[in-house]
Amino acid sequence: MAVITNMDAWDRREFLESMEYNPDFKDIEKQGSAKTFDYAEFMTDVFGGLYKLHPETRKPEDSNHSAWMDTLYGEISQLQEWKNLRERTKMNPDAAAIATAKFCKQFMDAIPNTKKDQDQPVEFTQEELSKARRAAREACDEAAVEADEFNNMIGAMGYSPTGNGKPQYASPTAKREVAARLMTNDKLRRIAELAGRMRRIAAEKQRMKTKHGVDELADIMVGDNLARLIPSELAKLAHPLMKMDFRKKYLEKQLLQYRLRGKEKKGKGPVIVCVDESGSMQGNRDIWAKAVALALLQIAQQQKRNFALIHFDSNVTRVDEFSGPIDQTRLMDTIAFFTGGGTSFEEPMDKAAEIINKDKNYSDADIIMITDGSCSVSDEWVNKFINTKNTSKFNVISILINTTSDVLQKFSDHVITLDDLQHDDIALHTMFSV
């Protein structure tokens, strides 16, 4: 009988399905089952404790031969580290499953070997319990890191990181398929992890775009900002008795003042990302570029802006446009896509301009070019492209990785040279300002 008594058949199914894409699950269960017959049940209890909003435990008299599970779970569930871990996993079956596997793997040494003497109940000494608590704390901390990484990755793919949020894609099956690909494909996992970090930077940058100015009155509020007081409050300073009331309200931050609202300084046009997939981009550079594209797609989705990703080497090799609900399979395919040819700037720029000109939903777009190479462009093409750019009113931001070139300056509004992918703050802040 399980320690967690309110795990129903659906919860157990969630556990098993979530564990299917975890490559370590079967090995962990096999190692644990070599020590005790109840290890699979113990893993299920750990999952239940992390997943259920209000896990309920069995009565001591119902424990029988597996009382050791009650003892250890009782110790674990009181730890602050366990409570911190639950904040990342409750009502989130996939994160709970990831954390369960990591916790059980790290906690393995604290599990008693009940197969040595099956007829004797397990009794823990205080020293053993103290050791188990230390092991549980360390296991919780490592599981929390694993859960955070998973939540960031799945968030980068458009899902709410917690079970209490509202995922952009409602299908649990589709979400699980995405999670499975992330867990088994190292390139996709690295892209999603990096995009998760970039997504936070992008969100902060977008919040900073709209600042409050002094030119637009939005409402009346209470506070202590003397520069924003309404005239009737200022008039109190001229009256001896009202002046005392003014001071009291000032200290209590209850003076009537204007609420000011600034105007957004930049428009929110569509985003087109052109990613160089020449042979030299393979590896970390391609992963960084795809993570940027994924983070920018998140901005576009949240702000209901059209988004296009253009893959190119010597030619344009693939184009994916996104607006409205995203096809997760296509999204995963496009960020994993890579060709490895030469480099041409004219082809992707012309394709981006074509997308802008054929569809009014792409007016006032920002084009972002990410490349590590250089190639020749004709003067005729430059003149024609700049005329198109001025007529269609779009901007081009180019990111040049680990190389120098003056070619991009000929048709870009802004060029950023990135010498080290580990120090990408300027490049990211520039791109995420679009």
Secondary structure, DSSP 8 states (H G I E B T S, - for coil): --SBTT--HHHHHHHHHHHTT-TTHHHHHHHHHTT-TTHHHHHHHHHHHHH-SS--B--GGG-GGGHHHHHHHHHHHTSHHHHHHHHHHTT-HHHHHHHHHHHHHHTGGGS--TTSSTTS-----HHHHHHHHHHHHHHHHHHHHHHHHHHHHHHHTT--SSTTS--SS--HHHHHHHHHHHHH-HHHHHHHHHHHHHHHHHHHHHHHHS---SS-EEEEEEE--GGGB-HHHHHGGGSHHHHHHHHHHHHTT-EEEEEE----SS----EEEEEE-BGGGTTHHHHHHHHHHHHHHHHHHHTT--EEEEEESSSEEEEEEE-SS--HHHHHHHHH----B---SHHHHHHHHHHHHH-GGGTT-EEEEEES------HHHHHHHHHHHHHHT-EEEEEEESS--SSGGGT-SEEEEES-TT--HHHHHHHTT-
